[in-house]
């Protein structure tokens, strides 16, 4: 009885392992689906009607924010 179970398990293993490897290799070779971007998620830079913001304006705004943050942390108590 024990011998028949052992033969059954060996046969099951001998069939299952190669089939598992084959299934894994076939799945790895499948082409990945091409994901289409939703129109609302596209870049806003392509919109010709969008107002143009100068780099100088952005730089000035970043410098103001930087000054606010640095002044807030300059009064921070040191440990």
mmCIF file of the N, C-alpha and C atoms, coordinates in Angstrom:
data_MODEL
# 
_entry.id   MODEL 
# 
loop_
_atom_site.group_PDB 
_atom_site.id 
_atom_site.type_symbol 
_atom_site.label_atom_id 
_atom_site.label_alt_id 
_atom_site.label_comp_id 
_atom_site.label_asym_id 
_atom_site.label_entity_id 
_atom_site.label_seq_id 
_atom_site.pdbx_PDB_ins_code 
_atom_site.Cartn_x 
_atom_site.Cartn_y 
_atom_site.Cartn_z 
_atom_site.occupancy 
_atom_site.B_iso_or_equiv 
_atom_site.pdbx_formal_charge 
_atom_site.auth_seq_id 
_atom_site.auth_comp_id 
_atom_site.auth_asym_id 
_atom_site.auth_atom_id 
_atom_site.pdbx_PDB_model_num 
ATOM 1   N N  . UNK A 1 1  ? 0.820  -1.186 0.000   1.00 0.00 ? 1  UNK A N  1 
ATOM 2   C CA . UNK A 1 1  ? 0.000  0.000  0.000   1.00 0.00 ? 1  UNK A CA 1 
ATOM 3   C C  . UNK A 1 1  ? 0.871  1.260  0.000   1.00 0.00 ? 1  UNK A C  1 
ATOM 4   N N  . UNK A 1 2  ? 1.890  1.262  0.833   1.00 0.00 ? 2  UNK A N  1 
ATOM 5   C CA . UNK A 1 2  ? 2.774  2.413  0.915   1.00 0.00 ? 2  UNK A CA 1 
ATOM 6   C C  . UNK A 1 2  ? 3.553  2.576  -0.390  1.00 0.00 ? 2  UNK A C  1 
ATOM 7   N N  . UNK A 1 3  ? 3.906  1.474  -0.995  1.00 0.00 ? 3  UNK A N  1 
ATOM 8   C CA . UNK A 1 3  ? 4.652  1.519  -2.247  1.00 0.00 ? 3  UNK A CA 1 
ATOM 9   C C  . UNK A 1 3  ? 3.798  2.117  -3.369  1.00 0.00 ? 3  UNK A C  1 
ATOM 10  N N  . UNK A 1 4  ? 2.527  1.801  -3.412  1.00 0.00 ? 4  UNK A N  1 
ATOM 11  C CA . UNK A 1 4  ? 1.653  2.332  -4.462  1.00 0.00 ? 4  UNK A CA 1 
ATOM 12  C C  . UNK A 1 4  ? 1.439  3.844  -4.282  1.00 0.00 ? 4  UNK A C  1 
ATOM 13  N N  . UNK A 1 5  ? 1.351  4.300  -3.047  1.00 0.00 ? 5  UNK A N  1 
ATOM 14  C CA . UNK A 1 5  ? 1.232  5.740  -2.791  1.00 0.00 ? 5  UNK A CA 1 
ATOM 15  C C  . UNK A 1 5  ? 2.497  6.463  -3.227  1.00 0.00 ? 5  UNK A C  1 
ATOM 16  N N  . UNK A 1 6  ? 3.625  5.859  -2.929  1.00 0.00 ? 6  UNK A N  1 
ATOM 17  C CA . UNK A 1 6  ? 4.904  6.464  -3.299  1.00 0.00 ? 6  UNK A CA 1 
ATOM 18  C C  . UNK A 1 6  ? 5.009  6.586  -4.811  1.00 0.00 ? 6  UNK A C  1 
ATOM 19  N N  . UNK A 1 7  ? 4.627  5.534  -5.552  1.00 0.00 ? 7  UNK A N  1 
ATOM 20  C CA . UNK A 1 7  ? 4.675  5.572  -7.017  1.00 0.00 ? 7  UNK A CA 1 
ATOM 21  C C  . UNK A 1 7  ? 3.714  6.631  -7.561  1.00 0.00 ? 7  UNK A C  1 
ATOM 22  N N  . UNK A 1 8  ? 2.529  6.710  -6.946  1.00 0.00 ? 8  UNK A N  1 
ATOM 23  C CA . UNK A 1 8  ? 1.555  7.706  -7.380  1.00 0.00 ? 8  UNK A CA 1 
ATOM 24  C C  . UNK A 1 8  ? 2.089  9.126  -7.175  1.00 0.00 ? 8  UNK A C  1 
ATOM 25  N N  . UNK A 1 9  ? 2.679  9.376  -6.006  1.00 0.00 ? 9  UNK A N  1 
ATOM 26  C CA . UNK A 1 9  ? 3.207  10.712 -5.714  1.00 0.00 ? 9  UNK A CA 1 
ATOM 27  C C  . UNK A 1 9  ? 4.379  11.059 -6.629  1.00 0.00 ? 9  UNK A C  1 
ATOM 28  N N  . UNK A 1 10 ? 5.234  10.105 -6.917  1.00 0.00 ? 10 UNK A N  1 
ATOM 29  C CA . UNK A 1 10 ? 6.365  10.352 -7.813  1.00 0.00 ? 10 UNK A CA 1 
ATOM 30  C C  . UNK A 1 10 ? 5.858  10.652 -9.221  1.00 0.00 ? 10 UNK A C  1 
ATOM 31  N N  . UNK A 1 11 ? 4.852  9.891  -9.676  1.00 0.00 ? 11 UNK A N  1 
ATOM 32  C CA . UNK A 1 11 ? 4.288  10.125 -11.003 1.00 0.00 ? 11 UNK A CA 1 
ATOM 33  C C  . UNK A 1 11 ? 3.615  11.494 -11.067 1.00 0.00 ? 11 UNK A C  1 
ATOM 34  N N  . UNK A 1 12 ? 2.895  11.842 -10.013 1.00 0.00 ? 12 UNK A N  1 
ATOM 35  C CA . UNK A 1 12 ? 2.229  13.141 -9.972  1.00 0.00 ? 12 UNK A CA 1 
ATOM 36  C C  . UNK A 1 12 ? 3.256  14.268 -9.986  1.00 0.00 ? 12 UNK A C  1 
ATOM 37  N N  . UNK A 1 13 ? 4.308  14.121 -9.234  1.00 0.00 ? 13 UNK A N  1 
ATOM 38  C CA . UNK A 1 13 ? 5.376  15.122 -9.199  1.00 0.00 ? 13 UNK A CA 1 
ATOM 39  C C  . UNK A 1 13 ? 6.078  15.201 -10.550 1.00 0.00 ? 13 UNK A C  1 
ATOM 40  N N  . UNK A 1 14 ? 6.326  14.018 -11.157 1.00 0.00 ? 14 UNK A N  1 
ATOM 41  C CA . UNK A 1 14 ? 7.023  13.970 -12.441 1.00 0.00 ? 14 UNK A CA 1 
ATOM 42  C C  . UNK A 1 14 ? 6.204  14.637 -13.548 1.00 0.00 ? 14 UNK A C  1 
ATOM 43  N N  . UNK A 1 15 ? 4.907  14.661 -13.427 1.00 0.00 ? 15 UNK A N  1 
ATOM 44  C CA . UNK A 1 15 ? 4.072  15.349 -14.409 1.00 0.00 ? 15 UNK A CA 1 
ATOM 45  C C  . UNK A 1 15 ? 3.866  16.819 -14.055 1.00 0.00 ? 15 UNK A C  1 
ATOM 46  N N  . UNK A 1 16 ? 3.749  17.110 -12.790 1.00 0.00 ? 16 UNK A N  1 
ATOM 47  C CA . UNK A 1 16 ? 3.424  18.471 -12.364 1.00 0.00 ? 16 UNK A CA 1 
ATOM 48  C C  . UNK A 1 16 ? 4.561  19.455 -12.521 1.00 0.00 ? 16 UNK A C  1 
ATOM 49  N N  . UNK A 1 17 ? 5.769  19.058 -12.197 1.00 0.00 ? 17 UNK A N  1 
ATOM 50  C CA . UNK A 1 17 ? 6.907  19.984 -12.249 1.00 0.00 ? 17 UNK A CA 1 
ATOM 51  C C  . UNK A 1 17 ? 7.174  20.454 -13.676 1.00 0.00 ? 17 UNK A C  1 
ATOM 52  N N  . UNK A 1 18 ? 7.297  19.552 -14.649 1.00 0.00 ? 18 UNK A N  1 
ATOM 53  C CA . UNK A 1 18 ? 7.529  20.054 -16.012 1.00 0.00 ? 18 UNK A CA 1 
ATOM 54  C C  . UNK A 1 18 ? 6.369  20.903 -16.546 1.00 0.00 ? 18 UNK A C  1 
ATOM 55  N N  . UNK A 1 19 ? 5.136  20.526 -16.195 1.00 0.00 ? 19 UNK A N  1 
ATOM 56  C CA . UNK A 1 19 ? 4.008  21.325 -16.642 1.00 0.00 ? 19 UNK A CA 1 
ATOM 57  C C  . UNK A 1 19 ? 4.029  22.714 -16.006 1.00 0.00 ? 19 UNK A C  1 
ATOM 58  N N  . UNK A 1 20 ? 4.421  22.806 -14.758 1.00 0.00 ? 20 UNK A N  1 
ATOM 59  C CA . UNK A 1 20 ? 4.527  24.103 -14.100 1.00 0.00 ? 20 UNK A CA 1 
ATOM 60  C C  . UNK A 1 20 ? 5.605  24.975 -14.719 1.00 0.00 ? 20 UNK A C  1 
ATOM 61  N N  . UNK A 1 21 ? 6.734  24.370 -15.034 1.00 0.00 ? 21 UNK A N  1 
ATOM 62  C CA . UNK A 1 21 ? 7.826  25.112 -15.677 1.00 0.00 ? 21 UNK A CA 1 
ATOM 63  C C  . UNK A 1 21 ? 7.400  25.575 -17.064 1.00 0.00 ? 21 UNK A C  1 
ATOM 64  N N  . UNK A 1 22 ? 6.741  24.694 -17.815 1.00 0.00 ? 22 UNK A N  1 
ATOM 65  C CA . UNK A 1 22 ? 6.270  25.040 -19.148 1.00 0.00 ? 22 UNK A CA 1 
ATOM 66  C C  . UNK A 1 22 ? 5.246  26.178 -19.092 1.00 0.00 ? 22 UNK A C  1 
ATOM 67  N N  . UNK A 1 23 ? 4.330  26.111 -18.157 1.00 0.00 ? 23 UNK A N  1 
ATOM 68  C CA . UNK A 1 23 ? 3.322  27.162 -18.025 1.00 0.00 ? 23 UNK A CA 1 
ATOM 69  C C  . UNK A 1 23 ? 3.972  28.497 -17.655 1.00 0.00 ? 23 UNK A C  1 
ATOM 70  N N  . UNK A 1 24 ? 4.980  28.448 -16.812 1.00 0.00 ? 24 UNK A N  1 
ATOM 71  C CA . UNK A 1 24 ? 5.672  29.685 -16.439 1.00 0.00 ? 24 UNK A CA 1 
ATOM 72  C C  . UNK A 1 24 ? 6.415  30.295 -17.599 1.00 0.00 ? 24 UNK A C  1 
ATOM 73  N N  . UNK A 1 25 ? 7.048  29.466 -18.417 1.00 0.00 ? 25 UNK A N  1 
ATOM 74  C CA . UNK A 1 25 ? 7.786  30.009 -19.555 1.00 0.00 ? 25 UNK A CA 1 
ATOM 75  C C  . UNK A 1 25 ? 6.840  30.546 -20.625 1.00 0.00 ? 25 UNK A C  1 
ATOM 76  N N  . UNK A 1 26 ? 5.699  29.905 -20.814 1.00 0.00 ? 26 UNK A N  1 
ATOM 77  C CA . UNK A 1 26 ? 4.725  30.398 -21.788 1.00 0.00 ? 26 UNK A CA 1 
ATOM 78  C C  . UNK A 1 26 ? 4.140  31.724 -21.316 1.00 0.00 ? 26 UNK A C  1 
ATOM 79  N N  . UNK A 1 27 ? 3.856  31.837 -20.050 1.00 0.00 ? 27 UNK A N  1 
ATOM 80  C CA . UNK A 1 27 ? 3.300  33.078 -19.517 1.00 0.00 ? 27 UNK A CA 1 
ATOM 81  C C  . UNK A 1 27 ? 4.315  34.214 -19.599 1.00 0.00 ? 27 UNK A C  1 
ATOM 82  N N  . UNK A 1 28 ? 5.585  33.895 -19.456 1.00 0.00 ? 28 UNK A N  1 
ATOM 83  C CA . UNK A 1 28 ? 6.616  34.931 -19.523 1.00 0.00 ? 28 UNK A CA 1 
ATOM 84  C C  . UNK A 1 28 ? 6.806  35.433 -20.949 1.00 0.00 ? 28 UNK A C  1 
ATOM 85  N N  . UNK A 1 29 ? 6.482  34.634 -21.933 1.00 0.00 ? 29 UNK A N  1 
ATOM 86  C CA . UNK A 1 29 ? 6.663  35.032 -23.324 1.00 0.00 ? 29 UNK A CA 1 
ATOM 87  C C  . UNK A 1 29 ? 5.457  35.762 -23.890 1.00 0.00 ? 29 UNK A C  1 
ATOM 88  N N  . UNK A 1 30 ? 4.377  35.815 -23.163 1.00 0.00 ? 30 UNK A N  1 
ATOM 89  C CA . UNK A 1 30 ? 3.174  36.487 -23.658 1.00 0.00 ? 30 UNK A CA 1 
ATOM 90  C C  . UNK A 1 30 ? 3.447  37.981 -23.772 1.00 0.00 ? 30 UNK A C  1 
ATOM 91  N N  . UNK A 1 31 ? 3.001  38.601 -24.855 1.00 0.00 ? 31 UNK A N  1 
ATOM 92  C CA . UNK A 1 31 ? 3.241  40.043 -25.000 1.00 0.00 ? 31 UNK A CA 1 
ATOM 93  C C  . UNK A 1 31 ? 2.409  40.823 -23.991 1.00 0.00 ? 31 UNK A C  1 
ATOM 94  N N  . UNK A 1 32 ? 2.989  41.897 -23.505 1.00 0.00 ? 32 UNK A N  1 
ATOM 95  C CA . UNK A 1 32 ? 2.274  42.724 -22.546 1.00 0.00 ? 32 UNK A CA 1 
ATOM 96  C C  . UNK A 1 32 ? 1.275  43.596 -23.290 1.00 0.00 ? 32 UNK A C  1 
ATOM 97  N N  . UNK A 1 33 ? 0.103  43.804 -22.734 1.00 0.00 ? 33 UNK A N  1 
ATOM 98  C CA . UNK A 1 33 ? -0.888 44.636 -23.418 1.00 0.00 ? 33 UNK A CA 1 
ATOM 99  C C  . UNK A 1 33 ? -0.460 46.096 -23.395 1.00 0.00 ? 33 UNK A C  1 
ATOM 100 N N  . UNK A 1 34 ? -0.747 46.790 -24.473 1.00 0.00 ? 34 UNK A N  1 
ATOM 101 C CA . UNK A 1 34 ? -0.416 48.202 -24.575 1.00 0.00 ? 34 UNK A CA 1 
ATOM 102 C C  . UNK A 1 34 ? -1.498 48.992 -23.864 1.00 0.00 ? 34 UNK A C  1 
ATOM 103 N N  . UNK A 1 35 ? -1.084 49.784 -22.911 1.00 0.00 ? 35 UNK A N  1 
ATOM 104 C CA . UNK A 1 35 ? -2.044 50.577 -22.157 1.00 0.00 ? 35 UNK A CA 1 
ATOM 105 C C  . UNK A 1 35 ? -2.221 51.933 -22.836 1.00 0.00 ? 35 UNK A C  1 
ATOM 106 N N  . UNK A 1 36 ? -3.466 52.264 -23.128 1.00 0.00 ? 36 UNK A N  1 
ATOM 107 C CA . UNK A 1 36 ? -3.753 53.545 -23.752 1.00 0.00 ? 36 UNK A CA 1 
ATOM 108 C C  . UNK A 1 36 ? -3.998 54.574 -22.667 1.00 0.00 ? 36 UNK A C  1 
ATOM 109 N N  . UNK A 1 37 ? -3.447 55.755 -22.871 1.00 0.00 ? 37 UNK A N  1 
ATOM 110 C CA . UNK A 1 37 ? -3.619 56.821 -21.892 1.00 0.00 ? 37 UNK A CA 1 
ATOM 111 C C  . UNK A 1 37 ? -4.981 57.462 -22.077 1.00 0.00 ? 37 UNK A C  1 
ATOM 112 N N  . UNK A 1 38 ? -5.609 57.751 -20.978 1.00 0.00 ? 38 UNK A N  1 
ATOM 113 C CA . UNK A 1 38 ? -6.903 58.419 -20.996 1.00 0.00 ? 38 UNK A CA 1 
ATOM 114 C C  . UNK A 1 38 ? -6.689 59.867 -21.424 1.00 0.00 ? 38 UNK A C  1 
ATOM 115 N N  . UNK A 1 39 ? -7.567 60.426 -22.246 1.00 0.00 ? 39 UNK A N  1 
ATOM 116 C CA . UNK A 1 39 ? -7.354 61.802 -22.717 1.00 0.00 ? 39 UNK A CA 1 
ATOM 117 C C  . UNK A 1 39 ? -7.242 62.836 -21.599 1.00 0.00 ? 39 UNK A C  1 
ATOM 118 N N  . UNK A 1 40 ? -7.911 62.604 -20.472 1.00 0.00 ? 40 UNK A N  1 
ATOM 119 C CA . UNK A 1 40 ? -7.829 63.573 -19.389 1.00 0.00 ? 40 UNK A CA 1 
ATOM 120 C C  . UNK A 1 40 ? -6.494 63.496 -18.647 1.00 0.00 ? 40 UNK A C  1 
ATOM 121 N N  . UNK A 1 41 ? -5.732 62.427 -18.869 1.00 0.00 ? 41 UNK A N  1 
ATOM 122 C CA . UNK A 1 41 ? -4.443 62.269 -18.187 1.00 0.00 ? 41 UNK A CA 1 
ATOM 123 C C  . UNK A 1 41 ? -3.271 62.726 -19.042 1.00 0.00 ? 41 UNK A C  1 
ATOM 124 N N  . UNK A 1 42 ? -3.512 63.234 -20.236 1.00 0.00 ? 42 UNK A N  1 
ATOM 125 C CA . UNK A 1 42 ? -2.423 63.668 -21.102 1.00 0.00 ? 42 UNK A CA 1 
ATOM 126 C C  . UNK A 1 42 ? -1.810 64.942 -20.547 1.00 0.00 ? 42 UNK A C  1 
ATOM 127 N N  . UNK A 1 43 ? -0.623 65.260 -21.034 1.00 0.00 ? 43 UNK A N  1 
ATOM 128 C CA . UNK A 1 43 ? 0.087  66.449 -20.566 1.00 0.00 ? 43 UNK A CA 1 
ATOM 129 C C  . UNK A 1 43 ? -0.674 67.709 -20.955 1.00 0.00 ? 43 UNK A C  1 
ATOM 130 N N  . UNK A 1 44 ? -0.690 68.656 -20.060 1.00 0.00 ? 44 UNK A N  1 
ATOM 131 C CA . UNK A 1 44 ? -1.371 69.923 -20.313 1.00 0.00 ? 44 UNK A CA 1 
ATOM 132 C C  . UNK A 1 44 ? -0.522 70.846 -21.181 1.00 0.00 ? 44 UNK A C  1 
ATOM 133 N N  . UNK A 1 45 ? 0.768  70.518 -21.385 1.00 0.00 ? 45 UNK A N  1 
ATOM 134 C CA . UNK A 1 45 ? 1.645  71.357 -22.201 1.00 0.00 ? 45 UNK A CA 1 
ATOM 135 C C  . UNK A 1 45 ? 1.239  71.335 -23.667 1.00 0.00 ? 45 UNK A C  1 
ATOM 136 N N  . UNK A 1 46 ? 0.518  70.327 -24.084 1.00 0.00 ? 46 UNK A N  1 
ATOM 137 C CA . UNK A 1 46 ? 0.128  70.203 -25.475 1.00 0.00 ? 46 UNK A CA 1 
ATOM 138 C C  . UNK A 1 46 ? -1.082 71.063 -25.815 1.00 0.00 ? 46 UNK A C  1 
ATOM 139 N N  . UNK A 1 47 ? -1.716 71.644 -24.804 1.00 0.00 ? 47 UNK A N  1 
ATOM 140 C CA . UNK A 1 47 ? -2.911 72.446 -25.027 1.00 0.00 ? 47 UNK A CA 1 
ATOM 141 C C  . UNK A 1 47 ? -2.501 73.824 -25.551 1.00 0.00 ? 47 UNK A C  1 
ATOM 142 N N  . UNK A 1 48 ? -2.889 74.173 -26.774 1.00 0.00 ? 48 UNK A N  1 
ATOM 143 C CA . UNK A 1 48 ? -2.469 75.470 -27.323 1.00 0.00 ? 48 UNK A CA 1 
ATOM 144 C C  . UNK A 1 48 ? -3.182 76.646 -26.669 1.00 0.00 ? 48 UNK A C  1 
ATOM 145 N N  . UNK A 1 49 ? -4.340 76.415 -26.046 1.00 0.00 ? 49 UNK A N  1 
ATOM 146 C CA . UNK A 1 49 ? -5.091 77.499 -25.422 1.00 0.00 ? 49 UNK A CA 1 
ATOM 147 C C  . UNK A 1 49 ? -4.648 77.792 -23.997 1.00 0.00 ? 49 UNK A C  1 
ATOM 148 N N  . UNK A 1 50 ? -3.743 76.993 -23.464 1.00 0.00 ? 50 UNK A N  1 
ATOM 149 C CA . UNK A 1 50 ? -3.295 77.178 -22.086 1.00 0.00 ? 50 UNK A CA 1 
ATOM 150 C C  . UNK A 1 50 ? -2.451 78.448 -21.985 1.00 0.00 ? 50 UNK A C  1 
ATOM 151 N N  . UNK A 1 51 ? -2.634 79.217 -20.917 1.00 0.00 ? 51 UNK A N  1 
ATOM 152 C CA . UNK A 1 51 ? -1.828 80.436 -20.769 1.00 0.00 ? 51 UNK A CA 1 
ATOM 153 C C  . UNK A 1 51 ? -0.364 80.075 -20.520 1.00 0.00 ? 51 UNK A C  1 
ATOM 154 N N  . UNK A 1 52 ? 0.514  80.852 -21.123 1.00 0.00 ? 52 UNK A N  1 
ATOM 155 C CA . UNK A 1 52 ? 1.951  80.609 -20.986 1.00 0.00 ? 52 UNK A CA 1 
ATOM 156 C C  . UNK A 1 52 ? 2.468  81.310 -19.736 1.00 0.00 ? 52 UNK A C  1 
ATOM 157 N N  . UNK A 1 53 ? 3.164  80.565 -18.887 1.00 0.00 ? 53 UNK A N  1 
ATOM 158 C CA . UNK A 1 53 ? 3.736  81.123 -17.670 1.00 0.00 ? 53 UNK A CA 1 
ATOM 159 C C  . UNK A 1 53 ? 5.237  81.196 -17.882 1.00 0.00 ? 53 UNK A C  1 
ATOM 160 N N  . UNK A 1 54 ? 5.795  82.353 -17.632 1.00 0.00 ? 54 UNK A N  1 
ATOM 161 C CA . UNK A 1 54 ? 7.222  82.541 -17.831 1.00 0.00 ? 54 UNK A CA 1 
ATOM 162 C C  . UNK A 1 54 ? 8.034  81.845 -16.751 1.00 0.00 ? 54 UNK A C  1 
ATOM 163 N N  . UNK A 1 55 ? 9.253  81.472 -17.125 1.00 0.00 ? 55 UNK A N  1 
ATOM 164 C CA . UNK A 1 55 ? 10.126 80.804 -16.156 1.00 0.00 ? 55 UNK A CA 1 
ATOM 165 C C  . UNK A 1 55 ? 10.549 81.758 -15.057 1.00 0.00 ? 55 UNK A C  1 
ATOM 166 N N  . UNK A 1 56 ? 10.606 83.051 -15.370 1.00 0.00 ? 56 UNK A N  1 
ATOM 167 C CA . UNK A 1 56 ? 10.980 84.036 -14.352 1.00 0.00 ? 56 UNK A CA 1 
ATOM 168 C C  . UNK A 1 56 ? 9.919  84.098 -13.254 1.00 0.00 ? 56 UNK A C  1 
ATOM 169 N N  . UNK A 1 57 ? 8.657  84.014 -13.630 1.00 0.00 ? 57 UNK A N  1 
ATOM 170 C CA . UNK A 1 57 ? 7.561  84.044 -12.652 1.00 0.00 ? 57 UNK A CA 1 
ATOM 171 C C  . UNK A 1 57 ? 7.635  82.828 -11.741 1.00 0.00 ? 57 UNK A C  1 
ATOM 172 N N  . UNK A 1 58 ? 7.891  81.678 -12.337 1.00 0.00 ? 58 UNK A N  1 
ATOM 173 C CA . UNK A 1 58 ? 7.993  80.445 -11.546 1.00 0.00 ? 58 UNK A CA 1 
ATOM 174 C C  . UNK A 1 58 ? 9.189  80.519 -10.606 1.00 0.00 ? 58 UNK A C  1 
ATOM 175 N N  . UNK A 1 59 ? 10.320 81.032 -11.102 1.00 0.00 ? 59 UNK A N  1 
ATOM 176 C CA . UNK A 1 59 ? 11.523 81.156 -10.274 1.00 0.00 ? 59 UNK A CA 1 
ATOM 177 C C  . UNK A 1 59 ? 11.281 82.091 -9.091  1.00 0.00 ? 59 UNK A C  1 
ATOM 178 N N  . UNK A 1 60 ? 10.623 83.210 -9.333  1.00 0.00 ? 60 UNK A N  1 
ATOM 179 C CA . UNK A 1 60 ? 10.336 84.150 -8.243  1.00 0.00 ? 60 UNK A CA 1 
ATOM 180 C C  . UNK A 1 60 ? 9.421  83.521 -7.196  1.00 0.00 ? 60 UNK A C  1 
ATOM 181 N N  . UNK A 1 61 ? 8.419  82.777 -7.643  1.00 0.00 ? 61 UNK A N  1 
ATOM 182 C CA . UNK A 1 61 ? 7.506  82.127 -6.700  1.00 0.00 ? 61 UNK A CA 1 
ATOM 183 C C  . UNK A 1 61 ? 8.253  81.083 -5.870  1.00 0.00 ? 61 UNK A C  1 
ATOM 184 N N  . UNK A 1 62 ? 9.150  80.340 -6.486  1.00 0.00 ? 62 UNK A N  1 
ATOM 185 C CA . UNK A 1 62 ? 9.928  79.337 -5.757  1.00 0.00 ? 62 UNK A CA 1 
ATOM 186 C C  . UNK A 1 62 ? 10.861 79.993 -4.738  1.00 0.00 ? 62 UNK A C  1 
ATOM 187 N N  . UNK A 1 63 ? 11.446 81.129 -5.106  1.00 0.00 ? 63 UNK A N  1 
ATOM 188 C CA . UNK A 1 63 ? 12.330 81.820 -4.171  1.00 0.00 ? 63 UNK A CA 1 
ATOM 189 C C  . UNK A 1 63 ? 11.562 82.364 -2.974  1.00 0.00 ? 63 UNK A C  1 
ATOM 190 N N  . UNK A 1 64 ? 10.349 82.869 -3.202  1.00 0.00 ? 64 UNK A N  1 
ATOM 191 C CA . UNK A 1 64 ? 9.529  83.364 -2.091  1.00 0.00 ? 64 UNK A CA 1 
ATOM 192 C C  . UNK A 1 64 ? 9.186  82.225 -1.131  1.00 0.00 ? 64 UNK A C  1 
ATOM 193 N N  . UNK A 1 65 ? 8.817  81.089 -1.701  1.00 0.00 ? 65 UNK A N  1 
ATOM 194 C CA . UNK A 1 65 ? 8.484  79.933 -0.871  1.00 0.00 ? 65 UNK A CA 1 
ATOM 195 C C  . UNK A 1 65 ? 9.707  79.469 -0.092  1.00 0.00 ? 65 UNK A C  1 
ATOM 196 N N  . UNK A 1 66 ? 10.850 79.486 -0.746  1.00 0.00 ? 66 UNK A N  1 
ATOM 197 C CA . UNK A 1 66 ? 12.085 79.063 -0.098  1.00 0.00 ? 66 UNK A CA 1 
ATOM 198 C C  . UNK A 1 66 ? 12.429 79.997 1.062   1.00 0.00 ? 66 UNK A C  1 
ATOM 199 N N  . UNK A 1 67 ? 12.249 81.282 0.878   1.00 0.00 ? 67 UNK A N  1 
ATOM 200 C CA . UNK A 1 67 ? 12.535 82.238 1.948   1.00 0.00 ? 67 UNK A CA 1 
ATOM 201 C C  . UNK A 1 67 ? 11.600 82.034 3.143   1.00 0.00 ? 67 UNK A C  1 
ATOM 202 N N  . UNK A 1 68 ? 10.313 81.753 2.857   1.00 0.00 ? 68 UNK A N  1 
ATOM 203 C CA . UNK A 1 68 ? 9.357  81.523 3.934   1.00 0.00 ? 68 UNK A CA 1 
ATOM 204 C C  . UNK A 1 68 ? 9.746  80.300 4.752   1.00 0.00 ? 68 UNK A C  1 
ATOM 205 N N  . UNK A 1 69 ? 10.123 79.236 4.068   1.00 0.00 ? 69 UNK A N  1 
ATOM 206 C CA . UNK A 1 69 ? 10.484 77.999 4.754   1.00 0.00 ? 69 UNK A CA 1 
ATOM 207 C C  . UNK A 1 69 ? 11.757 78.186 5.560   1.00 0.00 ? 69 UNK A C  1 
ATOM 208 N N  . UNK A 1 70 ? 12.755 78.841 4.956   1.00 0.00 ? 70 UNK A N  1 
ATOM 209 C CA . UNK A 1 70 ? 14.023 79.011 5.679   1.00 0.00 ? 70 UNK A CA 1 
ATOM 210 C C  . UNK A 1 70 ? 13.853 79.936 6.883   1.00 0.00 ? 70 UNK A C  1 
ATOM 211 N N  . UNK A 1 71 ? 13.007 80.962 6.764   1.00 0.00 ? 71 UNK A N  1 
ATOM 212 C CA . UNK A 1 71 ? 12.799 81.844 7.918   1.00 0.00 ? 71 UNK A CA 1 
ATOM 213 C C  . UNK A 1 71 ? 12.014 81.124 9.016   1.00 0.00 ? 71 UNK A C  1 
ATOM 214 N N  . UNK A 1 72 ? 11.116 80.238 8.642   1.00 0.00 ? 72 UNK A N  1 
ATOM 215 C CA . UNK A 1 72 ? 10.360 79.489 9.642   1.00 0.00 ? 72 UNK A CA 1 
ATOM 216 C C  . UNK A 1 72 ? 11.277 78.542 10.414  1.00 0.00 ? 72 UNK A C  1 
ATOM 217 N N  . UNK A 1 73 ? 12.247 77.937 9.726   1.00 0.00 ? 73 UNK A N  1 
ATOM 218 C CA . UNK A 1 73 ? 13.145 76.999 10.395  1.00 0.00 ? 73 UNK A CA 1 
ATOM 219 C C  . UNK A 1 73 ? 14.311 77.684 11.094  1.00 0.00 ? 73 UNK A C  1 
ATOM 220 N N  . UNK A 1 74 ? 14.567 78.962 10.775  1.00 0.00 ? 74 UNK A N  1 
ATOM 221 C CA . UNK A 1 74 ? 15.685 79.643 11.462  1.00 0.00 ? 74 UNK A CA 1 
ATOM 222 C C  . UNK A 1 74 ? 15.320 79.936 12.914  1.00 0.00 ? 74 UNK A C  1 
ATOM 223 N N  . UNK A 1 75 ? 14.039 80.037 13.211  1.00 0.00 ? 75 UNK A N  1 
ATOM 224 C CA . UNK A 1 75 ? 13.593 80.281 14.588  1.00 0.00 ? 75 UNK A CA 1 
ATOM 225 C C  . UNK A 1 75 ? 13.331 78.992 15.343  1.00 0.00 ? 75 UNK A C  1 
ATOM 226 N N  . UNK A 1 76 ? 13.545 77.871 14.717  1.00 0.00 ? 76 UNK A N  1 
ATOM 227 C CA . UNK A 1 76 ? 13.303 76.552 15.306  1.00 0.00 ? 76 UNK A CA 1 
ATOM 228 C C  . UNK A 1 76 ? 14.310 76.312 16.427  1.00 0.00 ? 76 UNK A C  1 
ATOM 229 N N  . UNK A 1 77 ? 13.870 75.868 17.602  1.00 0.00 ? 77 UNK A N  1 
ATOM 230 C CA . UNK A 1 77 ? 14.828 75.624 18.681  1.00 0.00 ? 77 UNK A CA 1 
ATOM 231 C C  . UNK A 1 77 ? 15.720 74.424 18.380  1.00 0.00 ? 77 UNK A C  1 
ATOM 232 N N  . UNK A 1 78 ? 17.000 74.612 18.582  1.00 0.00 ? 78 UNK A N  1 
ATOM 233 C CA . UNK A 1 78 ? 17.962 73.518 18.352  1.00 0.00 ? 78 UNK A CA 1 
ATOM 234 C C  . UNK A 1 78 ? 18.021 72.642 19.568  1.00 0.00 ? 78 UNK A C  1 
ATOM 235 N N  . UNK A 1 79 ? 18.149 71.333 19.328  1.00 0.00 ? 79 UNK A N  1 
ATOM 236 C CA . UNK A 1 79 ? 18.240 70.384 20.446  1.00 0.00 ? 79 UNK A CA 1 
ATOM 237 C C  . UNK A 1 79 ? 19.675 70.074 20.762  1.00 0.00 ? 79 UNK A C  1 
# 
